[in-house]
Amino acid sequence: MKESLLDIICCPLDKHDLELTVEERDEEDGEIVEGLLVCTDCGEEYPIEEGIPNLLPPDMRE
């Protein structure tokens, strides 16, 4: 995931901003491989796995 994506995505539950925590970044292109997006209002967490943010509401995730 490119960090610039944070400018256009928001929490799917309440439409507030997301805060990024990076766990792993690709050294070549700087893209985020593993991390966490956390809503600044409700605190819901959305994982980033293999460079893909999972923005499904909590009740729709496996």
Biopython code that builds the backbone (N, CA, C, O; Angstrom):
import numpy as np
from Bio.PDB.StructureBuilder import StructureBuilder

atoms = [
    (1, "MET", "N", (0.845, -1.163, 0.000)),
    (1, "MET", "CA", (0.000, 0.000, 0.000)),
    (1, "MET", "C", (0.893, 1.229, 0.000)),
    (1, "MET", "O", (1.876, 1.288, 0.738)),
    (2, "LYS", "N", (0.558, 2.187, -0.809)),
    (2, "LYS", "CA", (1.274, 3.459, -0.804)),
    (2, "LYS", "C", (0.741, 4.335, 0.324)),
    (2, "LYS", "O", (-0.466, 4.388, 0.561)),
    (3, "GLU", "N", (1.639, 5.014, 1.011)),
    (3, "GLU", "CA", (1.238, 5.850, 2.136)),
    (3, "GLU", "C", (0.325, 6.996, 1.685)),
    (3, "GLU", "O", (-0.484, 7.485, 2.474)),
    (4, "SER", "N", (0.445, 7.422, 0.446)),
    (4, "SER", "CA", (-0.394, 8.505, -0.078)),
    (4, "SER", "C", (-1.873, 8.112, -0.143)),
    (4, "SER", "O", (-2.738, 8.981, -0.258)),
    (5, "LEU", "N", (-2.165, 6.825, -0.070)),
    (5, "LEU", "CA", (-3.549, 6.346, -0.071)),
    (5, "LEU", "C", (-4.330, 6.874, 1.134)),
    (5, "LEU", "O", (-5.556, 6.970, 1.085)),
    (6, "LEU", "N", (-3.626, 7.213, 2.206)),
    (6, "LEU", "CA", (-4.280, 7.743, 3.408)),
    (6, "LEU", "C", (-5.031, 9.044, 3.131)),
    (6, "LEU", "O", (-5.935, 9.410, 3.882)),
    (7, "ASP", "N", (-4.663, 9.742, 2.060)),
    (7, "ASP", "CA", (-5.343, 10.994, 1.707)),
    (7, "ASP", "C", (-6.760, 10.761, 1.202)),
    (7, "ASP", "O", (-7.590, 11.670, 1.241)),
    (8, "ILE", "N", (-7.046, 9.533, 0.723)),
    (8, "ILE", "CA", (-8.364, 9.301, 0.115)),
    (8, "ILE", "C", (-9.214, 8.234, 0.803)),
    (8, "ILE", "O", (-10.403, 8.113, 0.505)),
    (9, "ILE", "N", (-8.627, 7.459, 1.715)),
    (9, "ILE", "CA", (-9.433, 6.442, 2.401)),
    (9, "ILE", "C", (-9.830, 6.928, 3.790)),
    (9, "ILE", "O", (-9.177, 7.796, 4.369)),
    (10, "CYS", "N", (-10.911, 6.354, 4.314)),
    (10, "CYS", "CA", (-11.388, 6.704, 5.650)),
    (10, "CYS", "C", (-12.020, 5.462, 6.279)),
    (10, "CYS", "O", (-12.175, 4.429, 5.627)),
    (11, "CYS", "N", (-12.373, 5.581, 7.533)),
    (11, "CYS", "CA", (-13.025, 4.486, 8.247)),
    (11, "CYS", "C", (-14.369, 4.191, 7.583)),
    (11, "CYS", "O", (-15.178, 5.104, 7.420)),
    (12, "PRO", "N", (-14.627, 2.941, 7.195)),
    (12, "PRO", "CA", (-15.900, 2.625, 6.554)),
    (12, "PRO", "C", (-17.100, 2.707, 7.501)),
    (12, "PRO", "O", (-18.240, 2.770, 7.041)),
    (13, "LEU", "N", (-16.864, 2.706, 8.790)),
    (13, "LEU", "CA", (-17.967, 2.758, 9.753)),
    (13, "LEU", "C", (-18.453, 4.177, 10.018)),
    (13, "LEU", "O", (-19.658, 4.430, 10.029)),
    (14, "ASP", "N", (-17.512, 5.111, 10.232)),
    (14, "ASP", "CA", (-17.928, 6.469, 10.613)),
    (14, "ASP", "C", (-17.293, 7.575, 9.764)),
    (14, "ASP", "O", (-17.497, 8.758, 10.035)),
    (15, "LYS", "N", (-16.531, 7.196, 8.750)),
    (15, "LYS", "CA", (-15.943, 8.133, 7.779)),
    (15, "LYS", "C", (-14.896, 9.078, 8.360)),
    (15, "LYS", "O", (-14.615, 10.118, 7.763)),
    (16, "HIS", "N", (-14.312, 8.741, 9.514)),
    (16, "HIS", "CA", (-13.243, 9.550, 10.079)),
    (16, "HIS", "C", (-11.891, 9.103, 9.522)),
    (16, "HIS", "O", (-11.787, 8.062, 8.874)),
    (17, "ASP", "N", (-10.860, 9.908, 9.784)),
    (17, "ASP", "CA", (-9.510, 9.612, 9.295)),
    (17, "ASP", "C", (-8.955, 8.349, 9.931)),
    (17, "ASP", "O", (-9.381, 7.923, 11.004)),
    (18, "LEU", "N", (-7.980, 7.759, 9.224)),
    (18, "LEU", "CA", (-7.287, 6.579, 9.718)),
    (18, "LEU", "C", (-5.845, 6.936, 10.042)),
    (18, "LEU", "O", (-5.208, 7.707, 9.325)),
    (19, "GLU", "N", (-5.339, 6.367, 11.130)),
    (19, "GLU", "CA", (-3.962, 6.564, 11.549)),
    (19, "GLU", "C", (-3.171, 5.312, 11.178)),
    (19, "GLU", "O", (-3.660, 4.197, 11.362)),
    (20, "LEU", "N", (-1.977, 5.479, 10.666)),
    (20, "LEU", "CA", (-1.173, 4.379, 10.158)),
    (20, "LEU", "C", (-0.077, 3.959, 11.134)),
    (20, "LEU", "O", (0.636, 4.798, 11.683)),
    (21, "THR", "N", (0.048, 2.645, 11.340)),
    (21, "THR", "CA", (1.175, 2.052, 12.054)),
    (21, "THR", "C", (1.836, 1.080, 11.090)),
    (21, "THR", "O", (1.203, 0.130, 10.628)),
    (22, "VAL", "N", (3.106, 1.315, 10.786)),
    (22, "VAL", "CA", (3.830, 0.478, 9.824)),
    (22, "VAL", "C", (4.614, -0.590, 10.568)),
    (22, "VAL", "O", (5.388, -0.283, 11.474)),
    (23, "GLU", "N", (4.408, -1.856, 10.179)),
    (23, "GLU", "CA", (5.165, -2.965, 10.753)),
    (23, "GLU", "C", (6.271, -3.415, 9.810)),
    (23, "GLU", "O", (7.343, -3.825, 10.253)),
    (24, "GLU", "N", (6.007, -3.338, 8.497)),
    (24, "GLU", "CA", (7.013, -3.730, 7.504)),
    (24, "GLU", "C", (6.836, -2.883, 6.257)),
    (24, "GLU", "O", (5.720, -2.680, 5.778)),
    (25, "ARG", "N", (7.974, -2.385, 5.730)),
    (25, "ARG", "CA", (7.956, -1.552, 4.534)),
    (25, "ARG", "C", (8.911, -2.159, 3.504)),
    (25, "ARG", "O", (9.997, -2.615, 3.861)),
    (26, "ASP", "N", (8.520, -2.167, 2.247)),
    (26, "ASP", "CA", (9.362, -2.664, 1.164)),
    (26, "ASP", "C", (10.540, -1.711, 0.996)),
    (26, "ASP", "O", (10.345, -0.509, 0.815)),
    (27, "GLU", "N", (11.756, -2.236, 1.055)),
    (27, "GLU", "CA", (12.938, -1.389, 1.005)),
    (27, "GLU", "C", (13.157, -0.759, -0.363)),
    (27, "GLU", "O", (13.737, 0.323, -0.453)),
    (28, "GLU", "N", (12.707, -1.409, -1.424)),
    (28, "GLU", "CA", (12.945, -0.901, -2.769)),
    (28, "GLU", "C", (12.047, 0.268, -3.127)),
    (28, "GLU", "O", (12.540, 1.310, -3.557)),
    (29, "ASP", "N", (10.735, 0.119, -2.958)),
    (29, "ASP", "CA", (9.814, 1.175, -3.380)),
    (29, "ASP", "C", (9.145, 1.916, -2.226)),
    (29, "ASP", "O", (8.401, 2.869, -2.459)),
    (30, "GLY", "N", (9.399, 1.496, -0.981)),
    (30, "GLY", "CA", (8.858, 2.188, 0.180)),
    (30, "GLY", "C", (7.400, 1.901, 0.486)),
    (30, "GLY", "O", (6.832, 2.502, 1.398)),
    (31, "GLU", "N", (6.781, 0.990, -0.262)),
    (31, "GLU", "CA", (5.375, 0.667, -0.006)),
    (31, "GLU", "C", (5.230, -0.111, 1.299)),
    (31, "GLU", "O", (6.132, -0.844, 1.705)),
    (32, "ILE", "N", (4.081, 0.064, 1.943)),
    (32, "ILE", "CA", (3.805, -0.604, 3.211)),
    (32, "ILE", "C", (3.322, -2.016, 2.913)),
    (32, "ILE", "O", (2.344, -2.208, 2.190)),
    (33, "VAL", "N", (4.011, -3.000, 3.474)),
    (33, "VAL", "CA", (3.687, -4.407, 3.250)),
    (33, "VAL", "C", (2.789, -4.925, 4.363)),
    (33, "VAL", "O", (1.799, -5.608, 4.098)),
    (34, "GLU", "N", (3.125, -4.605, 5.597)),
    (34, "GLU", "CA", (2.346, -5.041, 6.763)),
    (34, "GLU", "C", (2.164, -3.845, 7.692)),
    (34, "GLU", "O", (3.079, -3.042, 7.871)),
    (35, "GLY", "N", (0.986, -3.736, 8.274)),
    (35, "GLY", "CA", (0.734, -2.639, 9.197)),
    (35, "GLY", "C", (-0.692, -2.635, 9.685)),
    (35, "GLY", "O", (-1.407, -3.632, 9.591)),
    (36, "LEU", "N", (-1.089, -1.495, 10.206)),
    (36, "LEU", "CA", (-2.405, -1.372, 10.813)),
    (36, "LEU", "C", (-2.933, 0.042, 10.588)),
    (36, "LEU", "O", (-2.209, 1.025, 10.745)),
    (37, "LEU", "N", (-4.200, 0.121, 10.220)),
    (37, "LEU", "CA", (-4.902, 1.395, 10.113)),
    (37, "LEU", "C", (-5.898, 1.453, 11.257)),
    (37, "LEU", "O", (-6.672, 0.515, 11.450)),
    (38, "VAL", "N", (-5.891, 2.543, 12.021)),
    (38, "VAL", "CA", (-6.770, 2.686, 13.179)),
    (38, "VAL", "C", (-7.587, 3.962, 13.022)),
    (38, "VAL", "O", (-7.039, 5.029, 12.746)),
    (39, "CYS", "N", (-8.892, 3.846, 13.198)),
    (39, "CYS", "CA", (-9.785, 5.003, 13.100)),
    (39, "CYS", "C", (-9.490, 5.967, 14.247)),
    (39, "CYS", "O", (-9.370, 5.555, 15.400)),
    (40, "THR", "N", (-9.373, 7.252, 13.919)),
    (40, "THR", "CA", (-9.065, 8.257, 14.927)),
    (40, "THR", "C", (-10.261, 8.557, 15.830)),
    (40, "THR", "O", (-10.098, 9.186, 16.875)),
    (41, "ASP", "N", (-11.467, 8.114, 15.441)),
    (41, "ASP", "CA", (-12.655, 8.391, 16.255)),
    (41, "ASP", "C", (-13.131, 7.153, 17.020)),
    (41, "ASP", "O", (-13.185, 7.171, 18.250)),
    (42, "CYS", "N", (-13.478, 6.075, 16.297)),
    (42, "CYS", "CA", (-14.052, 4.898, 16.963)),
    (42, "CYS", "C", (-12.992, 3.891, 17.427)),
    (42, "CYS", "O", (-13.291, 3.020, 18.244)),
    (43, "GLY", "N", (-11.761, 3.999, 16.918)),
    (43, "GLY", "CA", (-10.685, 3.113, 17.353)),
    (43, "GLY", "C", (-10.662, 1.754, 16.673)),
    (43, "GLY", "O", (-9.836, 0.907, 17.014)),
    (44, "GLU", "N", (-11.564, 1.531, 15.707)),
    (44, "GLU", "CA", (-11.584, 0.243, 14.991)),
    (44, "GLU", "C", (-10.275, 0.069, 14.225)),
    (44, "GLU", "O", (-9.742, 1.027, 13.666)),
    (45, "GLU", "N", (-9.756, -1.174, 14.204)),
    (45, "GLU", "CA", (-8.484, -1.472, 13.561)),
    (45, "GLU", "C", (-8.705, -2.240, 12.265)),
    (45, "GLU", "O", (-9.536, -3.145, 12.188)),
    (46, "TYR", "N", (-7.938, -1.856, 11.248)),
    (46, "TYR", "CA", (-7.990, -2.495, 9.929)),
    (46, "TYR", "C", (-6.571, -2.912, 9.554)),
    (46, "TYR", "O", (-5.690, -2.059, 9.441)),
    (47, "PRO", "N", (-6.336, -4.209, 9.360)),
    (47, "PRO", "CA", (-4.988, -4.680, 9.071)),
    (47, "PRO", "C", (-4.569, -4.420, 7.613)),
    (47, "PRO", "O", (-5.398, -4.368, 6.705)),
    (48, "ILE", "N", (-3.262, -4.262, 7.431)),
    (48, "ILE", "CA", (-2.673, -4.223, 6.097)),
    (48, "ILE", "C", (-1.840, -5.492, 5.992)),
    (48, "ILE", "O", (-0.878, -5.671, 6.739)),
    (49, "GLU", "N", (-2.211, -6.374, 5.063)),
    (49, "GLU", "CA", (-1.523, -7.655, 4.896)),
    (49, "GLU", "C", (-1.102, -7.809, 3.451)),
    (49, "GLU", "O", (-1.917, -7.672, 2.539)),
    (50, "GLU", "N", (0.176, -8.095, 3.245)),
    (50, "GLU", "CA", (0.741, -8.262, 1.910)),
    (50, "GLU", "C", (0.463, -7.039, 1.038)),
    (50, "GLU", "O", (0.227, -7.166, -0.164)),
    (51, "GLY", "N", (0.494, -5.854, 1.653)),
    (51, "GLY", "CA", (0.325, -4.607, 0.931)),
    (51, "GLY", "C", (-1.113, -4.203, 0.660)),
    (51, "GLY", "O", (-1.352, -3.194, -0.003)),
    (52, "ILE", "N", (-2.077, -4.969, 1.160)),
    (52, "ILE", "CA", (-3.489, -4.703, 0.881)),
    (52, "ILE", "C", (-4.221, -4.361, 2.182)),
    (52, "ILE", "O", (-4.260, -5.179, 3.101)),
    (53, "PRO", "N", (-4.803, -3.152, 2.267)),
    (53, "PRO", "CA", (-5.575, -2.814, 3.466)),
    (53, "PRO", "C", (-6.938, -3.506, 3.438)),
    (53, "PRO", "O", (-7.638, -3.477, 2.426)),
    (54, "ASN", "N", (-7.305, -4.125, 4.554)),
    (54, "ASN", "CA", (-8.596, -4.801, 4.674)),
    (54, "ASN", "C", (-9.556, -3.838, 5.364)),
    (54, "ASN", "O", (-9.550, -3.709, 6.588)),
    (55, "LEU", "N", (-10.384, -3.161, 4.561)),
    (55, "LEU", "CA", (-11.296, -2.163, 5.099)),
    (55, "LEU", "C", (-12.717, -2.680, 5.261)),
    (55, "LEU", "O", (-13.665, -1.897, 5.319)),
    (56, "LEU", "N", (-12.863, -3.986, 5.334)),
    (56, "LEU", "CA", (-14.185, -4.557, 5.598)),
    (56, "LEU", "C", (-14.588, -4.252, 7.039)),
    (56, "LEU", "O", (-13.743, -4.261, 7.935)),
    (57, "PRO", "N", (-15.860, -3.986, 7.264)),
    (57, "PRO", "CA", (-16.325, -3.821, 8.642)),
    (57, "PRO", "C", (-16.012, -5.083, 9.457)),
    (57, "PRO", "O", (-15.964, -6.178, 8.895)),
    (58, "PRO", "N", (-15.802, -4.947, 10.753)),
    (58, "PRO", "CA", (-15.394, -6.083, 11.596)),
    (58, "PRO", "C", (-16.298, -7.313, 11.478)),
    (58, "PRO", "O", (-15.803, -8.440, 11.504)),
    (59, "ASP", "N", (-17.603, -7.118, 11.349)),
    (59, "ASP", "CA", (-18.500, -8.265, 11.296)),
    (59, "ASP", "C", (-18.458, -8.995, 9.957)),
    (59, "ASP", "O", (-19.064, -10.058, 9.828)),
    (60, "MET", "N", (-17.762, -8.458, 8.958)),
    (60, "MET", "CA", (-17.677, -9.096, 7.647)),
    (60, "MET", "C", (-16.319, -9.777, 7.417)),
    (60, "MET", "O", (-16.115, -10.419, 6.387)),
    (61, "ARG", "N", (-15.397, -9.638, 8.370)),
    (61, "ARG", "CA", (-14.086, -10.281, 8.240)),
    (61, "ARG", "C", (-14.153, -11.713, 8.733)),
    (61, "ARG", "O", (-15.032, -12.077, 9.513)),
    (62, "GLU", "N", (-13.209, -12.523, 8.265)),
    (62, "GLU", "CA", (-13.152, -13.930, 8.722)),
    (62, "GLU", "C", (-12.651, -13.986, 10.142)),
    (62, "GLU", "O", (-12.530, -15.070, 10.712)),
]
sb = StructureBuilder()
sb.init_structure("model")
sb.init_model(0)
sb.init_chain("A")
sb.init_seg("    ")
for serial, (resi, resn, name, xyz) in enumerate(atoms, 1):
    if name == "N":
        sb.init_residue(resn, " ", resi, " ")
    sb.init_atom(name, np.array(xyz, "f"), 0.0, 1.0, " ", f" {name:<3s}", serial, name[0])
structure = sb.get_structure()
